[in-house]
């Protein structure tokens, strides 16, 4: 939004009659309106001495913020000239002040007694107006939001904070000094650091062949055709960068949107550069420069000189040129540029490159046609590029080359080079690849947006994700580019596209037609047109065609273009369609029903479908998706009357949320939800749910490393179960107590508890009560194996591991498969087979990363790191154990964290990093003491003893070894006790 007005206008015309006032202000008002229109804006309000203008509305516009800045500077400069003239003629002095702000507005119709038109509403409008009112006379101020959109294209002063009337806090603004709309995206990208260049070997081979033929005297033309952002300009840049300096000669022109009404603008700019013409040169000086530049061109170029001078001079036209008729001028201009390029190619091979031809004016296209027609026999290569929606009948010497999106593999390769290999970036990489559809520009802008938000930290190629991301915001630079393309669709087609954006994916023509209340024969041709335009992709589904958006950003842009009230109505309509005659596959479509019910504000259905969709996602271990649907259902219930039925449903949804959040490692969020469930259950006086809640609270305490609290909550649950005569609750409470016993290193008790759970979990009367089922039996067997291995009962541990693996193979769920592999790896590590252990643990780690089971990552990675250390791969041990400790800390998952710290200390000790080993051992000891994890404490004391021995303090070493041994023997941790004794025997004396 742009606001501009003349400062002190009332004072200037206070005693003037209306006609005189209009005469004084008309030149200034005309200049302001012309400036807006010149740079693609829309003047939607003219009030006395000022205007309000929109850029990017009502029709979307690429680089709308840059257009507003250019218009503002054009106005400022024009008003300075007009002000000087008015001062000289009328003795009055006025100056304009201009404010620019960017953001979303609602454009609406305005009808009054005198006119009808469009206006904009929203906070952005008011802020822009307030910025303009605060601006100093003769200046342009832009907001921080605008500056971010034009960074690299404008020059601004140091930011200042200003208090705006009505604003709750100061607003950051910048004085706009200059703008350069001719700067290309590639030039701006080069300033901030370009992304690596990947793929394009086929396209590059075509360009190389064209240059070889042209250099040999068979002039050739190539036009690169591809969507905005797909990499046409980058391909040109890389191709030109490969050529030797000045051989061939390269002439590089760019067509600009703002110059589309200026004949030959890109070629004139190119000629000015070649002849060294400066803005200060008058026509006579330009003539001298052109004549000198063509002195070796021969007599045939004599007529070209006046034509070239007329095109590139900013001064008055020469008399001889003015005397020519318009058609004579046109012919001479075309011949002049064609002859000019021919002359350059005679001197040495020439590559004439003209980019963004879709913005070229008609005269430029005519010259390019003539150049192409005359390529035969020339040492000249013509290289052009444009977007697919631009059509032109190029001569046969021009070969079109399609520049498509990057393949999935090349996209992921580019993302890896941009982000680096940090494990936290893997899911982000998949999200970026899915959303950007192989478009390099969209990809770079999404990464830049994440950096700006602070979600990514570090340097290019070594970024680290530090924020939890469920979605990625759509950068405005990308949105405006896509939106301008969508706004060029026919109105009927745009309505179909926006309705399809409500469906988002799996767009079935029949359902879309029903939603629009149109025939399928009417909708299908529009979808096929979208497919041809690379807005959608179609796929055969039996005898029908289904469609999806070419990439997610197109869908998001189309969706964002709808008013919220319209979106709500469309979602509700689509839900009705899916429930109606087209609802023959409600189970398959429950996710869509949940989404559309929520966005259509059908709250009761949103709660029901959301819970069903969450359960379906959880069953296939899509934990993030499950959590999102359940949270959506919980939110829907808040919009309903809070009766007992709704409150019970609210409790149960929080229970449903427990497993996905647990597997995602979102310990803090899980604890918050359980506290909410507890308050609701107490409000209801529902003891059955309170018993279940005690189980969940025990699990939460276990996650947080509060082993005693976990056992205490489990005992409360067991007491409720015994009081209610519910043995299933008692058994599940035994599982939770077993987890706490593992944490306290009470391995004999834990092995017994887990044996009972594994035996009864699938029995009638227990199955499917309080989470008792076959997957829980797998987990119980895994913990039993680990407890027995810590006790040195390897045969019984092997039997438990075998049963665990066999049951996991029957269950075939990611979580149980991961758990069984961890149990197998732990047993091999304990029996002195680290290499075999690494294979099982690495498989578990890889599976955990892919299956969105974040909680198991530090478990698997910690044991894998310990196996690396035991196998002599000490540096790898440090790397993986450090990652495991860091990941567990980030999640608040402190179960067995003291052991991971002790194992990390041992790995540091193996690499000779004594200080690091001491630090981690001390941390392990402190946390073990706080948690009551005495087995981990014994391990930490053993490391401290080894450190004391390293320092030559054998007495201190013996003392620590003795303390560690006493704990290990008390807990019957025979393998650890054996290790400690061996180390003690190695002490002198």
N, C-alpha and C positions, 0 to 999 in steps of 0.2 A: 504494500500500500504506500502511496506517495501523496503527501499533502504539501501544498505550496501556497504562499500568499505574499502580498506586498506589505512590507512593514510600514506602519503609520499611515495607511491609506486614507483613513478618515480625516486626519489632520491636513493632508495634502489637498483634499477636495472639499473641505468643510464649507467654504464660501463660494464654491463653483456651482454653476447650474448643471443639470443632469447631462445635457449634450456635451458640454465641455469636459465633464468628469469622464464620460465614456471615451471621448477623443484622447484624453490623456492616458487612460489605462488600456485602451484597445491594443496597441502594439505589444504591451507586456503580456496581456492575456493570450493574444494570438501566439506569441512565442512559447508560452508555457504549453498550450494545447498542441502546437506543432511538435515540440520536443517529446511529448508523451507519445504521439502517434508515430513519430519517426522511429522510435525504438520499441514498437509493438504493444504499447499500452492502450488502455481504454479510459477516456475521461468520463467519469460517471456523475460528476457534480461540479458545477461552476457557480460560485457564489461571490458576486461583487468583485472582490480583489484577489480571489484565490480559487484553486481547483483541488479536487480529489481525484486520484487516478488509480486504476488497478492494473497490475501486470501478472499475467497467468490466470486471469479470470475476465469475462465468463468462459473464454476458451483457454485451455492449458497452453503453456508456453515454455519452451526450453530456456533455461538460464533467465528466468523471469526477474530474479533479483538483480542480475547484471543489467538487464534492460532498464530497470527502474533507476539504477545508479547512473547509467549513461544518459538517460533522459534528464535526471536531476542536474548533472553537470552541464548538459546542453542548455537547459533553462538558465542556470546560473550565469553562464558565459553570455548568453543572448541578452539577459536582463542587465548585465553590466554594460553592454554596448548601448542598449536602449536607454538605460539610465543616464549615461554620458550624453546621449543625444538630447534627452529631455531636459537635462541640466543646462545645456547650451542654448536650447530653443526657448524653454519656458521658465527656467530658473527654479525648477523643482528637482528634488533629489529623492529617489526611492531605491530600495533594494529588496530583493526577494529572499525569503527564508524557506528552506525545504527540509522535510523530514521523511525518512523512509524506514519502514519496518516490515518484516516478513513473517508469515504464519498462515494458519488456516482461517478462512472467512466463509460465511454463507452468503452467496449471491442470490438476490431475490428481486422480484418485480416491484416497481414503484409506479403508481398511477395517481396523478393529481388532476386538478381541474384544467391544467394547461398542457400537460405532457405525460408521456409514459416512458419508462426506461428501466434501468437496472441500478441496484445499489448493493452495498456490502454491509454485513453486520458481523459483530464479534469483537472480542477484546483487542485483536490486532488492529482494527480500525481506530479504536480510541487511543491506543498507545502511539500509533503513527501520528495522529493529530496532536497529541501532547508533545511528542518529540519536535514536531514542526514549530509549535508555540514556544518551545524552550530554545530553539536554534538561534544563534547570533545572526544578525542581518548580513546578507551576502554570502551565507555559508550553506552547506548541505551536511546534515547530520544523519547517520545511519545507525541502526541498532546492532547489538551483538549478533542477533539472529540473522540479520542481513549480511553482516560482515563474514560470518561463517560460510555463507552460500557463495560469496564472491571472492573468497580468499585466493590470491594468485592473479586475480584480474584487476584489482584496484589498489590504490595507495591511500592509506589513511593516517591520521595523526594518532598520537598517544590517546588511549581511551580515557574517558572522564565519566564520573558518576553524576547524574543529574536527578533532582527530585521533580517528578512529574505530578501535576495536580491529579489527585484521586488514586495515585499508586501507593501501595503499602510499603514499598522500599525503593531506594534509588535504582535507576536503570542505567546500564552501561551503554554509552554511545560513542561514536567516532566521527570526527570531521573528515568528510570525503574530500580528497585532494585531486585524484585523477583516476581514470579507468581506461583500460585497453581492451575493448571488445574483440579486437582482431587476434588476440592471443589464443592459441589453440589449446585444447585439452592436453595434448601431448606436451606442449611447452610448460603448462602449469604442472602436469604430473612430473616432468623432469626436475622441477624445482623442489618437489617434496620427495623425490626418489621414485623412479619408475619400478613397476613390478617386473620380475623376470619375464623374458620372452620365451614362450613355450610353443611347441608344435609348429604348424604352418609350413612343414617341409614341402608339401605338394604345391601350395600356392607360390612359395619362394622359387621352386623349380620352374614354374611357368614364367615368372618375372625374369629369371636368369636367362632362359631361352629367348625371350623377347628381346632382351638387351643384346645378346650375342648376335641375333639376326639384324638388329638395328645397327649395331656397330659395324657390321659387314656390308651395310648399304641397302638392306631390305627393311625399311622402316616398318615398325610394328606398334600397334596400340593395344593396351590392356585396360579394362575397366573392372575394378573390384566392386562387387555388389554385396552388401551385407547390412544387417540391422545396426542401429546406433549402439556403439559400445562394444561391438563384436571384435574389434581389433584391426580395422582397415587401415587407419592412420598409423598404427604401430607397425603393421606389416610394411607400409611404405617407408617409414622411418628406418626400420631395420635393413630393408633392401638398399636404401640410399647410403646408409652408413657403411655398407660393405664395399662401396665403390671407391677406387683410388681418388685422391684429391685432384679435383678439376679435370679428370679424364675418366669418364665422360663429364662434360659440363652438365650441371644440374640446375634447372630453373623450377622453383617450387612455389606454386600459388595456392591460395586458400579462398574459397567462396564463403562469404559471410551472410548470415540471415539479414543483417541490417543493410546490406548493400544490394539486396535483390532488385531494388528499383533503380539502381545506378548502372547504366550500361558499361560493360567491360571493366567493372571495378576490380576484379581479381587480376586481370591481365595488366591493367594500368598500374596497380601496386607493384607487380613483378617488374614492369618496365622502369618504374621510378627507381627501384633498387638497382637494376642493371646499369642505368645511366647516371646514378649518383645524384638524383634530384632531391633537393631538400625542401621542407615546407616554406622556407624563406625565399626560394627562387621565384622570380617573376617570369612571365612568358618568354621574354627575350633571353633570359639566362637558361631556361629550359631548352629553348631552341638551340642554343650554343652547345649544350651538353649532348643533346640527341645527335646533332650534326657531327660532333666530334666522335661520338660513339659509333657512327655509321660511315666514317670517312673511307673505310676500306671495303664498303659493301658494294661499290660499283654504281653506275648511273641508274640502274633499274630501281634503286631504293630512294631516288630523289623525291618521288611523290609521296613516299611513306613518311618523310620527316614531318610535314605539316600535320598529317593525321595523328602520328604518335604524340606530337607536341600538344595538339588539341585534347588528346585523351588524358595525358598525365600532368598537364599544367593546371594549377589551381588559380591562375591569373586570367586576364582577359584573353579572348580568342584573337588570333591573328586575322587581319583584314581579308587576306586571300581565302582563308578557311571559312569565314562568315559568308563570303560571296557564293559558296557552293550550295546547290540544292540539297535537301535532305537525303535523297536517294544516292546522290553522288558522294556525299560524306560517308554514307554507310558502306558503299562499295570500296571506297578508299581505305576506310578503317579496317575492313576485313582483309584487304590485300596487304595493308601495312603490317599487321601482326603476322599474317602468314609468311610474308617476305622476311620479316624480322627473324622469325624462328628458322626459316630456311637458311638465312645468312649465318646464324649462329651454328647451325649443324654443318655448314660447309667448312667452318673453321676447325671444329672437332665434334665428335659424336655428342649428341644432346639428349638428355632425359628431361622432357617437359612434363611436370607433374601438377595436376590441378585437383585439389581435394574438395570434398563436399559439394559435388556438382549439382546435387539436388537443390542447392540455394543459388545456383548460377542464374544470371539474367539471360534473356533471349539472345542478346548480341554476343555474349561470351560463348553460348552454345553454338551459335552460327560460326564463330571463328574456329572453335574446336572441331566442328564438322569439316571445315575447309582444310584445317591442318591434317585431320585424319585422312581425308580424300587424297591428299598430296604426299602421303607417307612413302609410297612406292618409290624406290630409288634414293630415298633420303637416309642419312645416318642419324635418324631421329626416332626416339621411343616416346610415345605418348602414354602416360600413366594417369588414369583417372580413378575416382571412387565416388560412389553414391549409395543411397539407401534403396531397398527394394521397392518402396512405394513410389519412387520416381521412375518414370518411363521416358525413353528417348530412342528414336530410331537411329542408332549409330551406324556409320559406314562399315562396310565389311572388313576393313582393316583393323577394326577394334574387336578384340576377343574378350567376352565377359568371363569373369572368374568369380564364382560364388565363395564368399568368406562366411562360413557358418560358425555356429558356437563351438567351443572346445568340446572334445569328447569328455566323458565322465572321468576317464583315467587322467587325461591331460589337465582337467579342471582340478582334480585332487592333487596332482603334481604341483600345479601353480599355487594352490592353497598351502601345501606343505612348504614350498619355498618362501611364501609370504610369512607364514606363522611360525614355522619350525616344527620340531618333532615332540614338543612337550605333550605328555600323555593327556593332559586336560584339554588339549586342542582337538582331539580325535572326533568327539561328537560335534563340536563346532564346525569342523571341516565338512562333515556330512551335511549339516544344516546349510552351510554356505553353498555347497554344491547343489543341493536340492533347490534352493531358492533362486539362485542366479542363473541356472540353466546354461552354464558354460560361457556366459558373457563376461569377458575380463574386466570391462569398465564397471559393471554392476558389482562384481566381486571386490574390486579395489575400493569402491565407494562404501560398501558394507563394512569392510575391514577398517577404513578410515573412520566411519561412524562409531564403531566399537572402541577405537582408540580415543575418540573425542569424549565418549561416555565414561572412559576409565575402566571399561570391561576388560581391555587388553593392556598389559604393561610389558615393557621390555623394548628391544630393538628388532627391526625387521629381520625375519629369519630366526628369531629367538623370542617370540612373544609368548606370554603366559596368560591364560584366562583366569581372572580373579573374581568373576561375578557369575552367579548362577543364571543361565539364560534358557528360558523356555521358548522365547520368540526373539526375532531380530527386527529392530525398527527399520522401516523403509526410508533410506536417505532421501532428502528432498531433491537432490541433484538427479537421482534415478527416477523418482516419482514424476518430476516435471517433464523429463524426457519421454517417458512412456505415456503420460497423460496427454501430451501434445499429439502423440500418434493416435491415441484412442479418440480424441476429439475431432479427428479428421474423418471418422467413420460416418456413414449415413445415419440419421437419427434412429431409424428402425433397427439397423444393425447394432448400434450402440446400446439400445435397450436390451437386445438379446444378449450382448456381451455382459452387461451389468447384471442381468438375471442369472447368467451362467456363473458370474463371480459370487453370487449368493450360494450356489451349489458348491463352488470351490474346486471340486475334483469329481471324477467319475460322472461326467455330465452326459446323461442319457437324453437324446433328443425328445423322446416321448414325454418324460417327466418335465423337461424344460418347456415344452409346448403347453402341457397342462398348466404349468405354473403361470405362463404368460396368457393363457386362455386363447391360444392360437393353434393352428393345425401344425402337425409335425412336418408336412410338406412345405410349410411356410418357414419353419425354423431351421430345418436341415441345410438349405442352401446357404444361409448366413454362417452356420458353423463350418461349412466347407470353404467359404470365403476366408474365414478366420484361419483355417488350416493353411490355405495358400499364402496368407500374409504372415505366417510364422507367429500368429497370436495363439494358436491352439495346435494340438496334435490329435489325430484320430487313430483309433485302433478298432479292428473288427472284433465284435463280441458275438460269435455265432453268425446269425443272419443280420445283425444290426451293427451300427457303428456307435461307439462311445467316444467321448472327447475329453481332453484335459488341457489346461493352460500350458503354453510352451514353457513357461517357468513361473514360479510362484509370484514373482514381482509384478507380472502383468495382472494376475488375479487381484493382488492387493491394491494395485493402483485403480483398477476398475471399481473395486469395492469401496475404496476411500472416496471416490467421486460421488457416492450416493449420500443424501442426507440421512441422518440417524433414524429419523421417523420413517423414511422410505425403506431403509434396511430392515427395520423392525417389522414392518408390514410384509415385506417380501419373505422374511424368514418364517413368519407365521403362516403365510400362504403355502410355502414349500412344505412345511410340516404337515399341513392338511392334505396336500397332494400325496405325500409319502404314506400317510395313514389311510388314504382313500383307495380307489381302484388300483393304484400303482403300488399299494402296500402289501404285495404278495410275499415280500422277503423282509418282514419287519426285523427279524433277528439279525439278518445281514446288515440292515441299515440302522441299527440301534444307535450307532455313533452319530450318524447324520441327524437322526431324530433328536438326540440329546442336544446337539449343537443348535439346531434350528429352533427347538422349543425354548432354549435359554435365550437366544438372541431375539426370538419373537415374543419373549416375556410371557410365555405360557408356563407359569411357574410350577404347577403341580406335575405337569408332564415332563418338565425339565428335570425335576427331582427324580421321577421314576425312571426316565430314560437314561439320565446321567448315572444313576446307580447301576443299571444294567450294563451300560457301556464300560463303566469302571471295572465291574466284575469280569467282563469279557476280556478286557485288556490285561488285567492282573493274571488271568488264567494262562495267558501266553507270555507272561513275564515282561509285558510292555509297561514297566512300572511308572515311567513319567506320564504316559498317556492315562494310565489308571488313576494316578493321583489327580491329574487335571480334571478328569470327568467327575470324580468323587467330590472334589472341591467345588466344582460347578453345581453339582446336586445340592451340596450343603448351602451354597449361596442362594439357590432357588428356594429352599425351605424358609429362609429368613424373610421372604416376601409373602409367606402364607400366615394365616392366624396361628398363634403359638399354642395350640391345644395339645392334649396328651399324646395323640397319635403322631403329630408333627415332632414333638420333643423326643419320643422314642426313636423315630426315624433319624433325628439329628444325632442321637447317641450312636445308633448302629452305623451311620455313615462314617463317623469318626473311628469306629472300630474297623470298618472296611479299609480306611485309609492307612491303618497301621502297617500292614504288610508292604505296600508299595513304598511308603516312606522309610521303613526299616531297610529294605533292600537298596534304596537310593542313598542310604547313609544320612538322611536328613533328621538327625537325632533331636535337635532343638525343636524343629517344627512338630515332630511326633509327640514330644513331651507336652507342648502347648495344646495340641488337639486332645490328648488324653486328659489333661486338666479340665478342659472344656466339657468333655464327656462325663467326667466325675461330677462336676457341678450340676449338669443336667440330670444325671441318674439320681443324685441325692434329692434334687427338686421333685423328681417323680416318686421317690421312695422305692425304687426298683432294685431289689436285692439280687436278682439274677444277673442283671447287668452290672451291679457293683462287684459281684464275684468275678465276672469276666474282666472288669476293669482292674481288679487287683492283680490278675494275671498279666495284663498289659503293663501295669505300673511296675511290676517286678521286672518285666523285660526291659522297660525303659531304664530302670536303675542299673541293670546289668550292662546296657549299652554305655552308660555314663561311667562305668567302672565302680559303681557303688555295689559291691558284691554282697555286703551284709544287708543293705537295703533291699536288694533283689530277693534274698532268702526270706527276709521279714515279710515282704509283700506276698511272696509265694505261700508262706505259712498262713497269712490272713485269708488268702484265697482257699487254701485247703480247709481252714476252719469253717468258712462259709459253705464249702462243698459238703463237709461232714454234717453240718447242721441241717442242710437242705436234703441230705440223703442222696447226694449227686456224686457218685464215684468218678465220673468223667472229669469233673472239675478238680477233684483231688489228684488224679493222674496228671492232668495238665499242670497243676501246681507243682507236682514232683519234677516235671521237666524244667520249670523255671527255677526251682531250687537247685537242680543239677547244674544249671548254667552258673549260678552263683558259687556253687561248690567248685567248679572248674576255675572260676576267677580267684577263689581263695586257695587254690591248689590242694583242695581236699579230694584227691583223685579217687580214692577208694569209695567214698560216699557218692561221688559223681558217677562213677561207673555203674554202681548199683541203681541209682535213680534213673539213668538213661536206659538201662536194661529193662526196667519195668515199663517205661514209656514205649520202647520199641516193641515189647511183647503185646501191649494192650491197645495201641493206637488204632489198629484196624479191626478190633473185636466189636461185635454187636453191643450196643449200649454205650460205646465209646466213640465209634467212628463218626466223624463230622460233628463232634461236639467240642466246643472250645478249641477248634483248630486241630483236633486229633485226626490224623489221616496218614496215608502212606508217605507223603513227603516229609511229615514231621518224624516219622519212624526212621527215614534216611538220615535226618539230622541227628537224631538221638544215637543211632548206631555210629555215626561219625564221631560224635563227642565221646562215646564209650571207647572207641578205638584209641582216640587221642589220650584219654585218661589212663587207659591200661598201658599204653606205650610209655607214658611218663613214669609209671610204676615199674617199668621193666618187664611187664608180663606180655612179652612180644607174641607168643603163640595165641593167647586169647585176643590180643589186639588184632592180629592178622585175621582171626575168625570174624571179628566184628567188622573189619574193613571189607572182607570178602562179601559179607551179608549186605553191607552198605552199598558197595558197587553193584551187586546184583539187583537190589531193590531200586537203585537210582536208574539202572538200565530199563526197568519196567516203567518207572514214573515218567522218564524222558522230559524233565523240566530243567531249565537252565540252572536254577538255584540248587537243586539237589545234585545235578551233575557236577557242579563246581564244588559242592561240599564233599562229595565222595572222592573227587580227585585230591582235594586238600587232605583228607584223612589218609589216603594212600601215600601221598608225598610226605606227610608228617611221620608216618610209620617208617618209611624208608630212610628218612633223615635220622630218626632215633636209632635205627639198627645199623648205622654207619654206611649207608649206601647213598651218598649225596648226589651222585650223577643220575641215578635212577629217580631219586626224589625230585630233582630239577625238572625232569620230563613231565611228571604228573603236575607239579606246581606251576610250571610255565603254561601248561594246557588250561589249568584252572584260572590263571591270571588272564590269559587271552580271552577265555569264555566270559569272565566277569566283566571285562571291558566292553565286549560286544553286546552283552545281554542286559545292559543298564542295571547291573547288580553291584553298585558302587561299594556297598558295605563290605563285600567280600574281597575287594581289591587289596586293601592293606593287609588282610589276613593272608591271602595267597602270596602277595608280594613280599611280606615280611618273612614268611617261611622260605620263599624262593631265595631271598637274600641270604638267609642263614645257610641254605644248601650251597650257595655260591661260595660262601666263606669256608664251609667245611670241605669243599672240593678244591680249595686253593685259588679260587677266583676272587681274591680279596677286594679288589676295586669294584667289581660288580656287586659284591656283597654290600659294600658301603652305599653304592648308588641305589640299589633296590630297597635296602632297609631305611635309608634316609627318606625315600619317596613314601614308603609305607607309614613311617612315623608322621610325616607331613600330612598325608592324606587322612589318616585317622584323626589327627588333631583338628584338621579343617572340618571334619564331620562331627566332632565331639564324640567319637567312638573310642572309648578309653579301655574297653575290655582287652586284657592282655597287652596294653600299651607299655607297662613296665618291662615285660619280657622283650618286646620289640626294641625298646631302648637299650636293654642289656645286650641283646644280640648285635645291635648297631655298635655299641662300645667294643664288643669283641671283634667286630670287623675292622674298626679303626685301629685297634691294637695290632691286628694281623698285618695291616699296611704300615705300621710304624708311626701312626698319627697319635702320639701319646696324649697330647693335650685334649684332642677331640674325644679320645677314648675315656679319659678321666671325666670330662664334662658329661658325656652320655651316661657313664656308670653312676655318677652322682645323681643325675636326673632319674635314672631307673630306680635307684635305691629310695629316693624321696617319694616317688609316686607309688612304689610298691608298699612302702610303710603306710601311706595314706589309705591305700586301697585294701590293705590286709592281704596282699598277694605275696605270701611268704615264699613260694617257690621262685618267683621272679626276684625276690629279695636275695635269696641264696645265690642266684645266678649273678646278680649285681655285686654281691660281696666277693664272689669268686674272681670277677674281673678286677675289682679293687685290689685283691690279694696279688694277682698277676702284675698289676701296675706297681705295687709296692716292691715286688721282687725285681721288676725292671729297674727301679730306682736303687736297688741294693739293700733295701730294708727288709731282711729276711724275717725279722721278729714280727714286724707289722704284717708281713705276708702270712706267716703262720697263724696269727691271731684272726685274720679275716677268713683264711681257709677254714679254720676250726669253727668259726661262727656259721659259715656257709654249710659246712658238713653237718653240723648239729641240726640245722633246719631241714636239709635234704633227708637225713635219716628219720627225723620226726615225722616227715610227710611221706615216708616210704618211697621217695623219688630215687630209686636205686641207680638208674643210669647217670644221673647228675652226681650222686654220691660217689660213684666209681670214678668219674672224671676228677672230682675234687681230691680224692685219696691219691690218685696217680700224680697229681701236681704237688701234693704235700710230700710225697715220697721223693720227689725230685729236688726238694730243698736240701741244702747241705746240712750235715749233722743230724 
